[in-house]
Amino acid sequence: KDVVDKEYLCHSQTRRLSSQSVLNVMRSYVFKGRLLDIGCATGDFLAAARDFGYSVEGLELSNWSSEIVEKKGIKVHKELLISLFRRFPKRYEIITMWGVIEHLQTPFEEMIYINKLLNPGGILAIWTGNVNGIISRILGRRWWYWQGQHIQYFTSESLNGLAKLTGFEHIVTKIYPIAATYEQVGNSLSRYKFKKYLMPIIKLIFSIKPIWYLHLPGEMLWFARKSLKK
């Protein structure tokens, strides 16, 4: 609740661009309806989804982030999922979690709550890392998802298994499109010794255009549908 991350605001533009790419994919499964973004942070995805015509709401525990979302004119619930589903069962057509499921202590229980919040046939979209992806296997413990805030790690198969146990049917797994700037890439590579060798090449690439979309293997963009089976 007390988290404040002003550095996060510096990358709002690229998050909006990534969101627009994701929404172009999402609208092929649900073209309109009520959308809930769990762990919505400062609401960049929600603002983009609203522009696409969805009726948007967020769930966010950080007071700082929630205030920013509200200033954008977007409704945000400052409560736990268990509390929200008890008030609003079968309320949403789409629920999204971007970089969230790896933080959850009890993802099985949270997926049950999400299922109850969705209307029959509703869509769940998740972005998280694939621990069995080629980049993870190459980098090993140097893979960027290995960090203290992440307490759950998934493969595509284990996420599909969790979905089946909690009343979802897997639709498709794609790669999440990450819009990036030269500064962002440089910051991300700062943990690696080979950064100094790559940065001249990366600088040349970004001199051609300021923003590139990165499609990195292992960045899972995962879709499932609430099962219609009882």
C-alpha positions in Angstrom: 0.0 0.0 0.0 2.9 2.4 0.6 4.8 1.7 -2.6 5.9 4.9 -4.4 7.9 4.5 -7.7 8.4 7.8 -9.5 10.9 6.2 -11.9 8.0 4.1 -13.2 6.4 7.3 -14.6 9.3 7.8 -17.0 8.2 4.9 -19.2 4.6 5.7 -19.5 4.8 6.3 -23.2 6.3 2.9 -24.1 3.8 1.1 -21.8 1.0 2.7 -23.7 2.5 1.6 -27.0 2.9 -1.9 -25.7 -0.7 -1.8 -24.5 -2.0 -0.8 -27.9 -0.2 -3.7 -29.5 -1.7 -6.1 -26.9 -5.2 -4.7 -27.4 -5.0 -5.3 -31.1 -4.6 -8.9 -30.3 -7.1 -9.0 -27.4 -10.0 -7.5 -29.5 -10.0 -10.6 -31.7 -11.2 -12.5 -28.6 -13.4 -9.9 -26.9 -14.2 -6.8 -29.0 -16.0 -4.8 -26.2 -17.2 -5.1 -22.6 -16.1 -4.4 -19.1 -12.4 -4.9 -18.4 -10.6 -5.2 -15.0 -6.8 -4.8 -14.8 -5.4 -6.4 -11.7 -2.4 -4.7 -10.3 -3.1 -1.8 -12.7 -0.2 0.4 -11.3 -0.7 4.0 -12.7 -3.3 2.9 -15.3 -1.4 3.2 -18.6 -2.9 0.0 -19.9 -6.4 1.0 -18.7 -6.1 4.4 -20.5 -5.2 2.6 -23.7 -8.0 0.1 -23.3 -10.5 2.9 -22.7 -9.4 4.5 -26.0 -10.1 1.1 -27.7 -13.7 1.3 -26.4 -13.6 -1.0 -23.4 -15.3 -0.1 -20.1 -12.3 -0.1 -17.8 -11.7 -0.6 -14.0 -8.5 -1.3 -12.1 -7.5 -3.0 -8.9 -4.4 -1.6 -7.2 -3.3 -1.6 -3.5 -0.7 1.2 -3.8 -2.2 4.4 -2.6 0.2 6.5 -4.7 -0.6 4.5 -7.9 -4.3 4.5 -7.3 -4.4 8.3 -7.0 -2.8 8.6 -10.4 -5.3 6.2 -11.9 -8.2 8.2 -10.4 -6.8 11.5 -11.9 -7.2 9.8 -15.3 -10.9 9.4 -14.6 -10.7 5.7 -14.2 -12.4 3.7 -11.4 -9.9 1.8 -9.2 -10.6 -0.7 -6.5 -8.2 -0.5 -3.5 -8.9 -3.9 -2.1 -7.9 -7.6 -2.4 -9.4 -9.9 -5.1 -11.3 -11.9 -2.5 -13.1 -8.8 -1.4 -13.9 -7.7 -5.0 -15.3 -11.0 -6.2 -17.7 -11.2 -3.2 -19.1 -7.8 -4.2 -19.1 -8.2 -8.0 -19.4 -11.9 -9.1 -19.7 -12.3 -12.9 -19.1 -8.7 -13.6 -16.3 -8.6 -16.2 -15.8 -9.8 -19.8 -12.0 -9.4 -19.6 -9.5 -9.6 -16.7 -5.8 -8.8 -17.3 -2.7 -9.2 -15.2 0.5 -7.7 -16.6 3.6 -8.6 -14.6 1.5 -9.6 -11.6 1.0 -13.3 -11.2 4.7 -13.8 -10.4 4.2 -11.7 -7.3 1.2 -13.6 -5.9 1.7 -15.8 -2.8 -1.3 -18.0 -3.6 -1.9 -17.9 -7.4 -4.3 -20.9 -7.3 -6.6 -19.1 -4.9 -6.4 -15.8 -6.9 -7.2 -17.6 -10.1 -10.3 -19.0 -8.5 -11.4 -15.5 -7.5 -10.7 -14.2 -11.0 -12.8 -17.0 -12.4 -15.7 -16.0 -10.2 -15.4 -12.3 -11.3 -15.7 -13.2 -15.0 -18.9 -13.7 -16.9 -19.3 -17.2 -18.5 -16.9 -17.4 -21.5 -14.9 -14.4 -20.2 -11.3 -13.9 -21.1 -8.2 -13.8 -18.8 -5.0 -12.4 -20.3 -1.6 -12.7 -18.5 1.9 -11.5 -19.2 4.7 -13.2 -17.3 8.1 -14.8 -17.9 8.5 -18.4 -19.2 11.1 -20.0 -17.0 11.6 -22.7 -19.7 12.2 -20.2 -22.5 15.4 -20.1 -24.5 16.6 -16.8 -23.0 16.0 -18.1 -19.4 18.0 -21.2 -20.2 20.9 -19.2 -21.8 21.1 -16.6 -19.0 20.4 -19.0 -16.1 20.4 -17.1 -12.8 21.2 -13.9 -14.7 17.7 -13.9 -16.3 15.9 -10.7 -15.4 12.9 -12.4 -13.9 15.0 -13.9 -11.1 14.5 -11.2 -8.5 13.3 -11.0 -4.9 9.9 -9.6 -5.7 9.0 -12.6 -7.9 8.0 -15.6 -5.9 6.3 -17.7 -8.6 7.7 -18.9 -11.9 5.8 -20.5 -14.7 6.3 -22.4 -17.9 3.6 -22.3 -20.6 2.6 -25.9 -19.5 2.4 -25.1 -15.8 0.3 -22.0 -16.5 -2.0 -24.1 -18.6 -2.2 -26.7 -15.8 -3.1 -24.0 -13.3 -5.8 -22.7 -15.6 -7.4 -26.1 -16.0 -7.5 -26.6 -12.2 -9.2 -23.2 -11.7 -11.9 -23.4 -14.4 -10.1 -22.0 -17.5 -9.4 -23.3 -21.0 -6.2 -22.2 -22.5 -6.6 -20.3 -25.9 -3.2 -19.3 -27.1 0.3 -18.3 -25.9 2.1 -15.5 -27.8 5.0 -13.2 -27.2 4.3 -10.0 -25.3 5.4 -7.0 -27.5 7.7 -4.7 -25.5 8.0 -1.1 -26.8 11.5 0.1 -25.8 13.8 3.1 -26.0 17.5 3.3 -26.0 17.5 4.4 -22.4 15.3 1.6 -21.3 17.4 -1.1 -23.0 20.6 0.4 -21.5 19.1 0.4 -18.1 18.0 -3.3 -18.5 21.4 -4.3 -19.6 23.2 -2.6 -16.7 23.3 -5.9 -14.7 25.3 -7.6 -17.5 29.1 -7.3 -18.0 28.6 -7.5 -21.8 26.7 -4.3 -21.9 29.7 -2.2 -22.9 30.1 -4.3 -26.0 26.5 -4.2 -27.1 25.6 -0.5 -26.4 27.4 0.9 -29.5 25.4 -1.4 -31.7 22.2 -0.7 -29.8 22.8 3.1 -30.1 23.1 2.7 -33.8 19.9 0.8 -34.0 18.0 3.4 -32.0 19.4 6.2 -34.1 17.3 4.8 -37.0 14.1 5.2 -35.0 13.6 6.1 -31.3 11.2 3.3 -30.3 11.5 -0.4 -31.3 9.1 -3.3 -30.4 11.0 -6.2 -28.9 9.5 -9.7 -29.2 11.7 -11.6 -26.8 11.2 -15.4 -26.5 10.0 -16.2 -23.0 7.9 -13.1 -22.5 4.6 -14.9 -22.4 1.4 -13.2 -23.5 -1.1 -15.9 -22.5 -4.9 -16.0 -23.1 -7.5 -18.3 -21.5 -11.3 -18.4 -21.5 -13.5 -19.2 -18.5 -14.8 -22.7 -19.0 -18.5 -23.1 -19.8 -18.4 -26.6 -18.4 -19.9 -27.0 -14.9 
